[in-house]
Amino acid sequence: MEDCNGEDIIVTPELPLEIIVYIQSFLHASDRKDASLVCRSWYYASQDFHFQKNLTFSFPASASSLELIKGLGRKSRCSLIIKQLDGFSMSRSLLLEVGLCLGSKLESLALPGSSITEASLLSLLPRLTSLRRLDLRGLDSLFMSGAFLSREEHRNQVRSALSGLEELDLSDLRYLSDLTFNRLTSCTPGLRRLSLAGCYIAFEFDLYRGCPAGVVKDSSALLSLRNLKRLVTEQRWTLVALDLSRTSITPDSLRTVAQVPDLVLEELRLHGCKELTDYSIEVLVKHQPSLQRLDISACTELTSRSVEAVAQGLKALTQLSLSRDWRITEKGLAELLSVSSLRSLDLSECLHVSGTEIVKGLTGCTPARAQLDTLSLKSCTYIRDFAVFSLTQLLGNTLRELDLTLCVNVTDLSVRAIATYLQGLVVLRLGLCKEITDWGLLGMVEATKCEPDQEMADKGPSFTRTFGNMGFFQPPRLPFEEKPKLVTQNDLQQFKQQAGASLLALNRLQELDLSACPKLTDSSITQVLRYPDLRRLSLSMLPEITDASLASVAWHCRSLTSLALNHCPGISDRGVAQAAPYLHRLQHLYLSGCSNITDRSLFLLLQHCDRLQTLDISRCKNISPTTVDLLQSRLPFLENVHHKFIETRSCYRKK
């Protein structure tokens, strides 16, 4: 092809839409959104059905949301979370628009923090013919009167729409009674998942135990065990998940539910059910051996007997949470880790766990063992370097999430082991591990310190401070008296030249928590935190870091959506000015207690970070309320602004 001057013009053919879709499949959602602005074909590719699965839109009830709902009418499927609905005309109009535009396309609807009326909901539900999940948690305004769905015609309308509903969330309802519960669940005959977490349920006694035989009465005050059992019995062929967390369920009540004939549960959540005992867990395991996901966290009466029962009876278990079960010890953990199907284990705040039995279970003589991808040892203060070193070697091929928050005995040796053996980690939490230093993150050995084998060598008798101090023996230095040797420029040069086990090796990280590790400085933060896929980062309460760390993090971690810098006194407007231009995706920023942050930083955020949803500037005393108001009015997605005590200094000056 030639132009008017006779010169050849090379025409580049357009890529097929399928190729563009394939290219965009490698992008994060926020990158795809930016790519859709390139041209029309890239926009159409970004709207492909492959990218629209499980898409949830969350927004408050407002006039601007009406246009959003109309735009969603072009989607083939979608889910909504609508906040702050009430009984006024705006909310009614919004729900009416949802029914008209999305009636046959809406798969999931959640209404948190709302106070809608029965009339508003009943005008919407009959239109939602494709609804699969309904979340009514905390909507006491619907159930307070006890008249919800009391009319047969309303029940018939709702029943025809909700006949395909699979998930129903009725958590945190104070006024859920037998009457309203039966009316609602009679409209949902094929439930697979039911949540009653935090509801007031009469487990302890039957309110109408003294009724004549054959007479069934429903309570107008509380949901009873009898009616819960009735529902489970009627829908036993479809029900696979039940959440009774934070209820007063007793051992006898749990046995009653577990023994329903032909009921085969796959998931059961009992978080915070403080009445449960080891016997009740043993009965549960006996009657529901097909459980795959079990949450018995914060059940403070449970001991290691429950762990042994789970290990012996639940051979298909994939997820187990024992968090805050303070009476659990090491006993039974070795057998638990021999369950080959186990993938996720939460032992956070199990204060007597040291990791010895976990290691034993993973190195047992049986060929089958757990292939954990998630392990939480948060607040297990007996965990030491030896256990971490062993676990990293044993789980190196599978582990993707590791939580060692508040494991106060973990040191740089553990960090080096993690960087060496767990290079597939996606989430790493080391908050409040106060012995971690720059040397650990850099993967280097401090020159003044010796290796572990040298530390354990026989050096003769050692004497404690209580032995006496008469001039013959010098008392040992306590850990809090020792200060780490600072990293010098020569050390950093050596780090760049050698291939060590530094945290740089964890190049797949999407979340990292180093908060309250006070021995970390700019020396390691600027050299190691270089993760292109990192989404969430916490550097709170690091008194030694400065603007240099913030600028480096922003330059090397441009995918950040959440950044916590609370109580970092070295962070100032200068650091925000250097970082903000590279933090376009930032949605949550925490700067509480950063006293050197002023109004200038807020103007920079307004200019560069227009996706902000949460901002914490509490105790930033150089920020004016006027600037905060301006920020809230200009940023379209900003919902939560925490700004306590920002006027203290200005008020003091006026006085």
C-alpha positions as CSV (number, residue, x, y, z in Angstrom):
1,M,0.0,0.0,0.0
2,E,1.3,3.5,-0.9
3,D,0.5,7.0,0.4
4,C,0.1,10.1,-1.8
5,N,3.8,10.5,-2.0
6,G,4.4,7.0,-3.4
7,E,5.9,5.7,-0.2
8,D,5.0,2.3,1.2
9,I,2.8,2.1,4.2
10,I,2.9,-0.9,6.4
11,V,-0.5,-1.8,7.7
12,T,-0.5,-3.8,11.0
13,P,-3.4,-6.2,11.1
14,E,-5.5,-6.2,14.2
15,L,-5.1,-9.0,16.7
16,P,-8.1,-11.4,16.9
17,L,-10.2,-10.8,20.0
18,E,-9.4,-14.2,21.3
19,I,-5.7,-13.4,21.4
20,I,-6.3,-10.1,23.2
21,V,-8.4,-12.0,25.8
22,Y,-5.6,-14.5,26.2
23,I,-3.1,-11.7,26.8
24,Q,-5.4,-9.9,29.3
25,S,-5.8,-13.2,31.2
26,F,-2.3,-12.7,32.6
27,L,-3.2,-9.2,34.0
28,H,-4.5,-8.3,37.4
29,A,-8.1,-6.9,37.4
30,S,-6.9,-3.4,38.0
31,D,-4.4,-3.7,35.1
32,R,-7.2,-5.1,32.8
33,K,-9.3,-2.0,33.7
34,D,-6.4,0.3,32.6
35,A,-5.8,-1.8,29.4
36,S,-9.5,-1.5,28.5
37,L,-8.9,2.2,27.9
38,V,-6.4,1.6,25.1
39,C,-8.9,1.1,22.3
40,R,-12.3,-0.4,21.5
41,S,-11.0,-3.9,20.8
42,W,-9.1,-4.0,24.1
43,Y,-12.3,-2.8,25.9
44,Y,-14.4,-5.6,24.3
45,A,-11.7,-8.1,25.3
46,S,-11.8,-6.9,28.9
47,Q,-15.6,-7.6,29.0
48,D,-15.1,-11.2,28.0
49,F,-17.2,-13.7,29.9
50,H,-14.1,-15.4,31.4
51,F,-13.4,-12.2,33.3
52,Q,-17.0,-11.7,34.5
53,K,-17.3,-14.8,36.7
54,N,-18.0,-14.3,40.4
55,L,-18.1,-10.5,39.8
56,T,-19.4,-8.6,42.8
57,F,-20.2,-4.9,42.9
58,S,-20.4,-3.1,46.2
59,F,-21.8,0.4,46.7
60,P,-23.9,2.5,49.1
61,A,-27.5,3.5,48.6
62,S,-27.3,6.8,46.8
63,A,-28.7,8.6,43.7
64,S,-25.5,8.0,41.8
65,S,-26.0,4.2,42.3
66,L,-29.1,4.3,40.1
67,E,-27.0,4.9,36.9
68,L,-24.6,2.1,38.0
69,I,-27.4,-0.4,38.2
70,K,-28.6,0.6,34.8
71,G,-25.1,0.0,33.4
72,L,-25.0,-3.4,35.0
73,G,-28.0,-4.5,33.0
74,R,-25.6,-5.3,30.1
75,K,-23.9,-8.0,32.2
76,S,-24.9,-11.6,31.8
77,R,-24.4,-12.3,35.5
78,C,-23.5,-10.3,38.5
79,S,-23.7,-10.1,42.3
80,L,-24.5,-7.0,44.5
81,I,-23.6,-5.7,48.0
82,I,-25.8,-2.7,48.7
83,K,-25.0,-0.8,51.9
84,Q,-27.0,1.6,54.1
85,L,-30.4,0.9,52.7
86,D,-33.3,2.3,54.7
87,G,-37.1,2.8,54.4
88,F,-37.0,6.1,52.5
89,S,-37.8,6.8,48.9
90,M,-34.2,6.7,47.6
91,S,-33.7,3.1,48.9
92,R,-37.1,2.0,47.5
93,S,-36.2,3.4,44.1
94,L,-32.9,1.7,44.2
95,L,-34.4,-1.7,45.0
96,L,-37.0,-1.2,42.3
97,E,-34.3,-0.5,39.7
98,V,-32.4,-3.6,40.8
99,G,-35.5,-5.7,40.2
100,L,-36.2,-4.1,36.8
101,C,-32.7,-4.1,35.4
102,L,-31.1,-7.2,37.0
103,G,-34.0,-9.4,38.0
104,S,-33.0,-12.4,35.8
105,K,-29.3,-11.8,36.1
106,L,-28.6,-11.3,39.8
107,E,-27.0,-14.4,41.4
108,S,-26.1,-13.0,44.9
109,L,-27.6,-10.2,47.0
110,A,-26.2,-8.9,50.3
111,L,-27.7,-6.0,52.3
112,P,-25.3,-5.3,55.2
113,G,-25.9,-2.4,57.6
114,S,-29.4,-1.8,56.3
115,S,-32.8,-1.2,57.9
116,I,-35.2,-1.8,55.1
117,T,-38.9,-2.6,55.5
118,E,-40.7,-5.8,54.6
119,A,-42.6,-4.0,51.8
120,S,-39.3,-2.9,50.1
121,L,-37.9,-6.4,50.2
122,L,-41.1,-8.1,49.0
123,S,-41.3,-5.7,46.0
124,L,-37.8,-7.0,45.0
125,L,-37.5,-10.7,45.8
126,P,-40.2,-12.0,43.4
127,R,-38.2,-10.5,40.5
128,L,-34.9,-12.2,41.4
129,T,-35.5,-15.4,39.4
130,S,-31.8,-16.4,39.2
131,L,-30.8,-15.7,42.9
132,R,-28.5,-18.3,44.4
133,R,-27.3,-16.5,47.5
134,L,-29.2,-14.2,49.9
135,D,-27.5,-12.4,52.8
136,L,-29.9,-10.9,55.4
137,R,-27.4,-10.8,58.3
138,G,-28.3,-8.3,61.0
139,L,-31.5,-7.0,59.3
140,D,-33.4,-6.9,62.6
141,S,-35.9,-4.4,61.0
142,L,-37.3,-7.2,59.0
143,F,-37.9,-9.7,61.8
144,M,-38.6,-7.5,64.8
145,S,-42.3,-7.4,64.4
146,G,-42.6,-11.2,63.8
147,A,-44.9,-10.5,60.8
148,F,-42.4,-11.1,58.0
149,L,-44.0,-13.3,55.3
150,S,-47.2,-13.8,57.4
151,R,-49.4,-13.5,54.3
152,E,-49.8,-16.6,52.2
153,E,-49.8,-14.6,48.9
154,H,-46.4,-13.1,49.8
155,R,-45.0,-16.5,50.6
156,N,-46.2,-17.9,47.2
157,Q,-44.5,-15.0,45.4
158,V,-41.2,-15.4,47.2
159,R,-41.3,-19.2,46.9
160,S,-41.5,-19.1,43.2
161,A,-38.5,-16.8,43.0
162,L,-36.3,-18.4,45.7
163,S,-36.9,-22.0,44.8
164,G,-33.4,-22.2,43.4
165,L,-31.7,-20.4,46.4
166,E,-28.6,-22.4,47.6
167,E,-27.1,-20.1,50.3
168,L,-29.0,-18.2,53.0
169,D,-27.2,-16.1,55.6
170,L,-29.3,-15.1,58.7
171,S,-26.4,-14.3,61.0
172,D,-26.6,-11.9,63.9
173,L,-30.4,-11.7,64.0
174,R,-31.7,-10.9,67.5
175,Y,-35.4,-11.3,66.7
176,L,-35.4,-14.5,64.6
177,S,-38.3,-16.6,65.8
178,D,-39.7,-20.0,64.9
179,L,-42.5,-18.4,63.0
180,T,-40.4,-16.2,60.8
181,F,-37.7,-18.8,60.3
182,N,-40.3,-21.4,59.2
183,R,-42.0,-19.0,56.8
184,L,-38.7,-18.0,55.2
185,T,-37.1,-21.4,54.9
186,S,-40.4,-22.9,53.5
187,C,-39.6,-20.7,50.4
188,T,-36.1,-22.2,50.0
189,P,-36.5,-26.0,49.7
190,G,-33.0,-26.7,48.2
191,L,-30.6,-25.0,50.6
192,R,-27.0,-26.1,50.5
193,R,-25.5,-23.6,53.0
194,L,-27.2,-22.0,56.0
195,S,-25.6,-19.5,58.5
196,L,-27.2,-18.8,61.8
197,A,-24.0,-17.4,63.4
198,G,-24.7,-15.1,66.4
199,C,-28.4,-15.7,66.4
200,Y,-30.4,-16.2,69.7
201,I,-31.4,-19.8,69.6
202,A,-33.1,-21.7,72.4
203,F,-30.8,-24.8,72.6
204,E,-31.1,-25.3,76.4
205,F,-34.7,-26.2,76.6
206,D,-37.9,-26.7,74.4
207,L,-40.2,-23.8,75.1
208,Y,-43.2,-26.0,74.6
209,R,-42.0,-29.3,76.0
210,G,-45.2,-29.5,78.1
211,C,-47.6,-29.4,75.1
212,P,-49.9,-32.4,74.5
213,A,-48.8,-35.0,72.1
214,G,-49.2,-34.1,68.5
215,V,-49.5,-30.4,69.2
216,V,-46.7,-28.3,67.6
217,K,-46.4,-24.7,68.5
218,D,-43.9,-22.2,67.1
219,S,-42.3,-19.6,69.3
220,S,-42.8,-16.0,68.5
221,A,-39.7,-15.0,70.4
222,L,-36.8,-17.3,69.7
223,L,-35.7,-19.9,67.2
224,S,-35.7,-23.3,68.9
225,L,-33.6,-26.4,68.5
226,R,-36.8,-28.3,67.5
227,N,-37.3,-26.0,64.5
228,L,-33.7,-26.1,63.5
229,K,-33.7,-29.9,63.5
230,R,-36.9,-29.8,61.5
231,L,-35.3,-27.7,58.8
232,V,-32.1,-29.9,58.7
233,T,-34.3,-33.0,58.5
234,E,-36.4,-31.7,55.7
235,Q,-33.4,-30.4,53.6
236,R,-30.9,-33.1,54.6
237,W,-30.5,-34.3,51.0
238,T,-29.1,-30.9,49.9
239,L,-27.7,-29.2,53.0
240,V,-23.9,-29.6,53.1
241,A,-22.7,-26.5,55.2
242,L,-24.0,-25.2,58.5
243,D,-22.7,-22.2,60.5
244,L,-23.7,-22.1,64.2
245,S,-20.8,-20.0,65.4
246,R,-21.2,-17.7,68.4
247,T,-24.4,-19.5,69.6
248,S,-25.1,-21.2,72.9
249,I,-25.3,-24.6,71.4
250,T,-24.8,-27.4,74.0
251,P,-23.2,-30.8,73.6
252,D,-26.7,-32.5,73.6
253,S,-27.9,-30.0,70.9
254,L,-25.0,-30.6,68.7
255,R,-25.5,-34.4,69.0
256,T,-29.2,-33.9,68.0
257,V,-28.2,-32.1,64.8
258,A,-25.3,-34.4,64.0
259,Q,-27.5,-37.5,64.3
260,V,-30.2,-36.4,61.8
261,P,-30.5,-39.5,59.5
262,D,-29.0,-39.2,56.0
263,L,-27.5,-35.8,56.8
264,V,-24.0,-35.6,55.3
265,L,-22.3,-32.3,56.2
266,E,-19.1,-31.2,54.4
267,E,-18.6,-28.0,56.4
268,L,-19.5,-27.0,60.0
269,R,-18.5,-23.8,61.8
270,L,-18.7,-23.7,65.6
271,H,-16.5,-20.7,66.3
272,G,-16.9,-19.3,69.8
273,C,-19.4,-22.0,71.0
274,K,-18.1,-22.1,74.6
275,E,-20.4,-24.8,75.9
276,L,-19.0,-27.6,73.7
277,T,-16.8,-30.3,75.2
278,D,-14.5,-33.0,74.0
279,Y,-17.4,-35.5,74.2
280,S,-19.5,-33.4,71.8
281,I,-16.7,-33.3,69.2
282,E,-16.2,-37.1,69.5
283,V,-20.0,-37.6,68.9
284,L,-19.9,-35.1,65.9
285,V,-16.9,-37.0,64.3
286,K,-18.7,-40.3,64.7
287,H,-21.9,-39.2,63.0
288,Q,-20.4,-36.8,60.4
289,P,-17.2,-38.5,59.1
290,S,-17.5,-36.8,55.7
291,L,-16.7,-33.3,57.1
292,Q,-14.1,-31.5,55.0
293,R,-14.0,-28.1,56.7
294,L,-14.3,-27.8,60.5
295,D,-14.0,-24.6,62.6
296,I,-14.0,-25.3,66.3
297,S,-11.9,-22.2,67.2
298,A,-12.5,-20.3,70.5
299,C,-14.2,-23.3,72.0
300,T,-12.3,-22.9,75.2
301,E,-13.4,-26.1,76.9
302,L,-11.8,-28.3,74.2
303,T,-8.6,-30.2,74.9
304,S,-6.3,-32.5,72.9
305,R,-8.9,-35.2,73.1
306,S,-10.8,-33.3,70.4
307,V,-7.7,-33.1,68.2
308,E,-7.2,-36.9,68.5
309,A,-10.9,-37.5,67.7
310,V,-10.7,-35.3,64.6
311,A,-7.4,-37.0,63.4
312,Q,-8.9,-40.5,63.8
313,G,-12.4,-39.9,62.4
314,L,-12.2,-37.2,59.7
315,K,-10.0,-38.7,57.0
316,A,-11.4,-36.3,54.3
317,L,-10.6,-33.2,56.3
318,T,-9.1,-30.3,54.3
319,Q,-9.4,-27.3,56.6
320,L,-9.3,-27.2,60.4
321,S,-9.3,-24.2,62.7
322,L,-8.3,-24.7,66.4
323,S,-7.5,-21.0,67.0
324,R,-7.8,-19.8,70.6
325,D,-8.4,-23.3,72.0
326,W,-6.1,-22.5,74.8
327,R,-6.2,-26.0,76.5
328,I,-4.9,-27.8,73.4
329,T,-1.3,-29.1,73.7
330,E,1.1,-30.9,71.4
331,K,-0.7,-34.2,72.0
332,G,-2.5,-35.5,68.9
333,L,-0.9,-33.0,66.5
334,A,1.4,-35.7,65.0
335,E,-1.5,-37.9,64.2
336,L,-3.5,-34.9,62.8
337,L,-0.6,-34.1,60.4
338,S,-0.8,-37.7,59.1
339,V,-4.2,-36.9,57.5
340,S,-3.1,-36.7,53.9
341,S,-6.1,-34.6,52.8
342,L,-5.4,-31.7,55.2
343,R,-4.5,-28.5,53.5
344,S,-5.1,-25.7,56.0
345,L,-4.4,-25.7,59.7
346,D,-5.0,-22.8,62.1
347,L,-3.3,-23.1,65.5
348,S,-3.1,-19.4,66.3
349,E,-3.1,-18.5,70.0
350,C,-2.7,-22.2,71.0
351,L,-0.3,-21.2,73.7
352,H,1.1,-24.7,74.5
353,V,2.1,-25.6,70.9
354,S,5.8,-25.7,70.2
355,G,5.8,-27.3,66.8
356,T,7.6,-30.5,67.9
357,E,4.7,-32.8,67.2
358,I,3.8,-31.1,63.9
359,V,7.3,-31.9,62.7
360,K,7.0,-35.4,63.9
361,G,3.7,-35.9,62.1
362,L,5.3,-34.6,58.8
363,T,8.3,-36.9,59.2
364,G,6.4,-40.0,60.3
365,C,7.0,-43.4,58.9
366,T,3.7,-43.5,57.1
367,P,3.9,-42.4,53.4
368,A,0.7,-40.3,53.7
369,R,1.1,-36.9,55.3
370,A,-0.6,-33.5,55.2
371,Q,0.3,-31.3,52.3
372,L,-0.3,-27.9,54.0
373,D,-0.7,-24.8,51.9
374,T,-1.8,-22.6,54.8
375,L,-0.4,-22.7,58.3
376,S,-1.1,-20.2,61.1
377,L,1.1,-20.3,64.3
378,K,0.2,-16.8,65.4
379,S,0.9,-16.1,69.1
380,C,2.4,-19.6,69.6
381,T,5.2,-18.2,71.8
382,Y,6.9,-21.6,72.2
383,I,7.7,-21.8,68.5
384,R,11.5,-21.4,68.0
385,D,13.9,-21.4,65.1
386,F,14.4,-25.2,65.1
387,A,10.7,-25.8,64.5
388,V,10.5,-23.2,61.8
389,F,13.6,-24.5,60.1
390,S,12.2,-28.1,60.1
391,L,8.7,-27.0,58.9
392,T,10.1,-24.9,56.0
393,Q,12.1,-27.9,54.7
394,L,9.1,-30.3,55.1
395,L,6.5,-28.0,53.5
396,G,8.7,-26.2,51.0
397,N,6.8,-27.5,47.9
398,T,3.3,-26.8,49.1
399,L,3.1,-24.0,51.7
400,R,1.6,-20.7,50.3
401,E,0.6,-18.9,53.5
402,L,2.5,-18.7,56.7
403,D,1.6,-16.7,59.8
404,L,4.2,-16.3,62.6
405,T,2.8,-13.1,64.1
406,L,3.9,-12.7,67.7
407,C,6.2,-15.7,67.7
408,V,8.6,-13.8,69.9
409,N,11.4,-16.4,69.9
410,V,11.7,-16.4,66.1
411,T,15.0,-14.8,64.9
412,D,16.9,-14.2,61.7
413,L,17.6,-17.9,61.3
414,S,14.0,-18.5,60.7
415,V,13.8,-15.7,58.1
416,R,16.7,-17.2,56.3
417,A,15.1,-20.6,56.3
418,I,11.8,-19.2,55.0
419,A,13.7,-17.4,52.1
420,T,15.6,-20.6,51.3
421,Y,12.9,-23.2,51.3
422,L,9.5,-21.4,50.9
423,Q,10.0,-19.5,47.7
424,G,6.4,-20.2,46.6
425,L,4.9,-18.2,49.5
426,V,2.1,-15.8,48.7
427,V,1.4,-14.6,52.2
428,L,4.0,-14.1,55.0
429,R,3.2,-12.5,58.4
430,L,6.1,-11.8,60.8
431,G,4.5,-8.9,62.8
432,L,5.8,-8.4,66.4
433,C,8.7,-10.8,65.8
434,K,11.0,-8.4,67.6
435,E,14.2,-10.3,67.2
436,I,14.2,-10.1,63.4
437,T,16.8,-7.6,62.1
438,D,18.1,-6.3,58.8
439,W,20.6,-9.2,58.7
440,G,17.8,-11.7,58.5
441,L,16.0,-9.9,55.7
442,L,19.3,-9.5,53.8
443,G,20.1,-13.2,54.2
444,M,23.4,-12.4,55.8
445,V,25.1,-13.4,59.1
446,E,26.1,-10.6,61.4
447,A,29.9,-10.6,61.8
448,T,29.7,-10.5,65.6
449,K,27.4,-13.5,65.8
450,C,28.3,-17.1,65.3
451,E,26.4,-19.9,63.5
452,P,23.9,-22.2,65.3
453,D,26.4,-25.1,65.6
454,Q,28.9,-22.8,67.3
455,E,26.3,-21.5,69.6
456,M,25.5,-25.0,70.8
457,A,29.1,-26.1,71.2
458,D,30.4,-26.9,74.7
459,K,32.0,-23.7,76.2
460,G,32.2,-24.8,79.7
461,P,30.0,-23.8,82.6
462,S,27.8,-20.8,82.3
463,F,26.5,-18.8,85.2
464,T,23.4,-16.8,85.6
465,R,22.9,-13.4,87.3
466,T,21.5,-15.2,90.4
467,F,24.8,-17.1,90.9
468,G,26.4,-14.0,92.4
469,N,28.5,-11.1,91.4
470,M,31.5,-10.9,93.6
471,G,34.0,-9.9,91.0
472,F,34.9,-13.4,89.8
473,F,32.2,-13.7,87.1
474,Q,30.6,-11.1,84.9
475,P,26.8,-11.4,84.8
476,P,25.4,-12.2,81.3
477,R,23.9,-9.5,79.1
478,L,20.2,-9.6,78.9
479,P,18.6,-9.7,75.3
480,F,17.0,-6.3,75.7
481,E,20.4,-4.8,76.6
482,E,22.0,-5.8,73.3
483,K,21.7,-3.6,70.2
484,P,22.1,-5.2,66.8
485,K,25.2,-4.2,64.8
486,L,24.1,-1.7,62.1
487,V,24.5,-2.6,58.4
488,T,27.2,-0.6,56.7
489,Q,27.6,0.4,53.1
490,N,30.3,-2.2,52.8
491,D,27.8,-4.8,54.0
492,L,25.3,-3.7,51.4
493,Q,27.8,-3.9,48.7
494,Q,28.6,-7.4,49.7
495,F,24.9,-8.2,49.8
496,K,24.5,-7.1,46.2
497,Q,27.4,-9.2,45.0
498,Q,26.5,-12.5,46.7
499,A,23.6,-14.8,46.1
500,G,22.3,-15.3,49.7
501,A,19.0,-16.4,51.2
502,S,17.4,-13.0,51.4
503,L,13.8,-12.2,51.4
504,L,14.2,-11.1,47.8
505,A,13.8,-14.8,46.8
506,L,10.0,-14.6,47.7
507,N,9.1,-13.0,44.4
508,R,5.5,-14.4,44.5
509,L,4.5,-12.5,47.6
510,Q,1.2,-10.8,47.6
511,E,1.0,-10.0,51.3
512,L,3.8,-9.2,53.8
513,D,3.5,-8.1,57.4
514,L,6.6,-6.8,59.1
515,S,4.9,-4.5,61.6
516,A,6.4,-3.9,65.1
517,C,9.8,-5.5,64.2
518,P,11.7,-2.5,65.7
519,K,15.2,-3.6,64.6
520,L,14.4,-3.2,60.9
521,T,15.8,-0.1,59.2
522,D,16.1,1.4,55.7
523,S,19.1,-0.8,55.1
524,S,17.0,-3.9,54.5
525,I,13.6,-2.4,53.5
526,T,15.1,-0.5,50.5
527,Q,17.1,-3.5,49.3
528,V,14.7,-6.4,49.8
529,L,11.1,-5.2,49.4
530,R,10.9,-5.5,45.6
531,Y,7.8,-7.5,44.8
532,P,5.9,-6.6,41.6
533,D,2.8,-8.6,42.7
534,L,2.7,-7.4,46.3
535,R,-0.8,-6.2,47.2
536,R,-0.8,-5.7,51.0
537,L,2.2,-4.5,53.0
538,S,2.4,-3.5,56.7
539,L,5.4,-1.6,58.0
540,S,3.6,-0.2,61.0
541,M,5.6,0.6,64.2
542,L,9.0,0.6,62.6
543,P,10.6,3.6,64.3
544,E,13.9,3.4,62.3
545,I,12.5,3.6,58.8
546,T,12.4,6.9,56.9
547,D,11.1,8.4,53.7
548,A,13.7,6.4,51.8
549,S,11.9,3.2,52.6
550,L,8.5,4.6,51.5
551,A,9.9,5.8,48.2
552,S,11.7,2.5,47.5
553,V,8.6,0.5,48.3
554,A,6.4,2.6,46.0
555,W,8.9,2.3,43.2
556,H,9.4,-1.5,43.4
557,C,5.9,-2.6,44.6
558,R,3.5,-0.8,42.2
559,S,0.7,-3.3,42.7
560,L,0.0,-2.2,46.3
561,T,-3.6,-1.8,47.2
562,S,-3.1,-1.6,51.0
563,L,-0.2,0.0,52.8
564,A,0.1,0.4,56.6
565,L,2.7,2.9,58.0
566,N,1.1,3.6,61.4
567,H,3.3,5.1,64.0
568,C,6.4,5.5,61.8
569,P,7.8,8.8,62.9
570,G,10.3,9.0,60.1
571,I,7.7,9.2,57.4
572,S,6.9,12.7,56.2
573,D,5.4,14.7,53.3
574,R,8.6,14.2,51.4
575,G,8.2,10.5,51.4
576,V,4.5,10.7,50.3
577,A,5.5,13.1,47.5
578,Q,8.1,10.6,46.2
579,A,5.7,7.6,46.6
580,A,2.3,8.8,45.6
581,P,2.9,9.0,41.8
582,Y,3.6,5.2,41.8
583,L,0.6,4.2,44.0
584,H,-2.2,4.5,41.6
585,R,-3.9,1.3,42.7
586,L,-3.8,2.1,46.4
587,Q,-7.2,1.6,48.1
588,H,-6.3,1.5,51.8
589,L,-3.7,3.7,53.5
590,Y,-2.9,3.8,57.2
591,L,-0.8,6.8,58.5
592,S,-2.1,7.0,62.1
593,G,0.5,8.6,64.4
594,C,2.8,9.8,61.7
595,S,3.2,13.3,63.2
596,N,5.2,14.7,60.2
597,I,2.3,14.2,57.8
598,T,0.6,17.5,56.9
599,D,-2.1,18.7,54.5
600,R,0.4,18.6,51.7
601,S,0.3,14.8,51.8
602,L,-3.5,14.8,51.5
603,F,-3.3,17.0,48.4
604,L,-0.8,14.6,46.9
605,L,-3.2,11.7,47.6
606,L,-6.0,13.6,46.0
607,Q,-3.9,14.0,42.9
608,H,-2.5,10.5,42.5
609,C,-4.5,8.0,44.5
610,D,-8.1,8.4,43.3
611,R,-9.0,4.8,44.2
612,L,-8.6,5.3,47.9
613,Q,-11.4,3.6,50.0
614,T,-9.9,3.8,53.5
615,L,-7.6,6.4,55.0
616,D,-6.4,6.5,58.6
617,I,-4.8,9.8,59.6
618,S,-5.6,9.7,63.3
619,R,-3.2,11.6,65.6
620,C,-1.7,13.4,62.6
621,K,-1.9,16.7,64.4
622,N,-0.7,18.8,61.5
623,I,-3.7,18.0,59.3
624,S,-6.7,20.3,59.2
625,P,-10.3,19.2,59.2
626,T,-11.0,21.4,56.2
627,T,-8.5,19.4,54.0
628,V,-10.1,16.2,55.2
629,D,-13.5,17.4,54.1
630,L,-12.1,18.4,50.7
631,L,-10.6,14.9,50.3
632,Q,-13.8,13.2,51.2
633,S,-15.7,15.3,48.7
634,R,-13.3,14.8,45.8
635,L,-12.4,11.1,46.0
636,P,-15.4,9.0,44.7
637,F,-14.6,5.7,46.4
638,L,-13.4,7.0,49.8
639,E,-15.8,5.5,52.4
640,N,-13.8,5.3,55.7
641,V,-11.7,8.2,57.0
642,H,-10.3,7.9,60.5
643,H,-9.2,11.3,61.7
644,K,-9.4,11.3,65.5
645,F,-7.2,13.9,67.4
646,I,-6.1,15.8,64.3
647,E,-7.3,19.2,65.7
648,T,-5.3,19.0,69.0
649,R,-2.4,21.2,67.9
650,S,-4.6,23.8,66.2
651,C,-6.9,24.1,69.2
652,Y,-3.9,24.5,71.5
653,R,-2.5,27.3,69.4
654,K,-5.8,29.2,69.5
655,K,-5.7,29.1,73.2
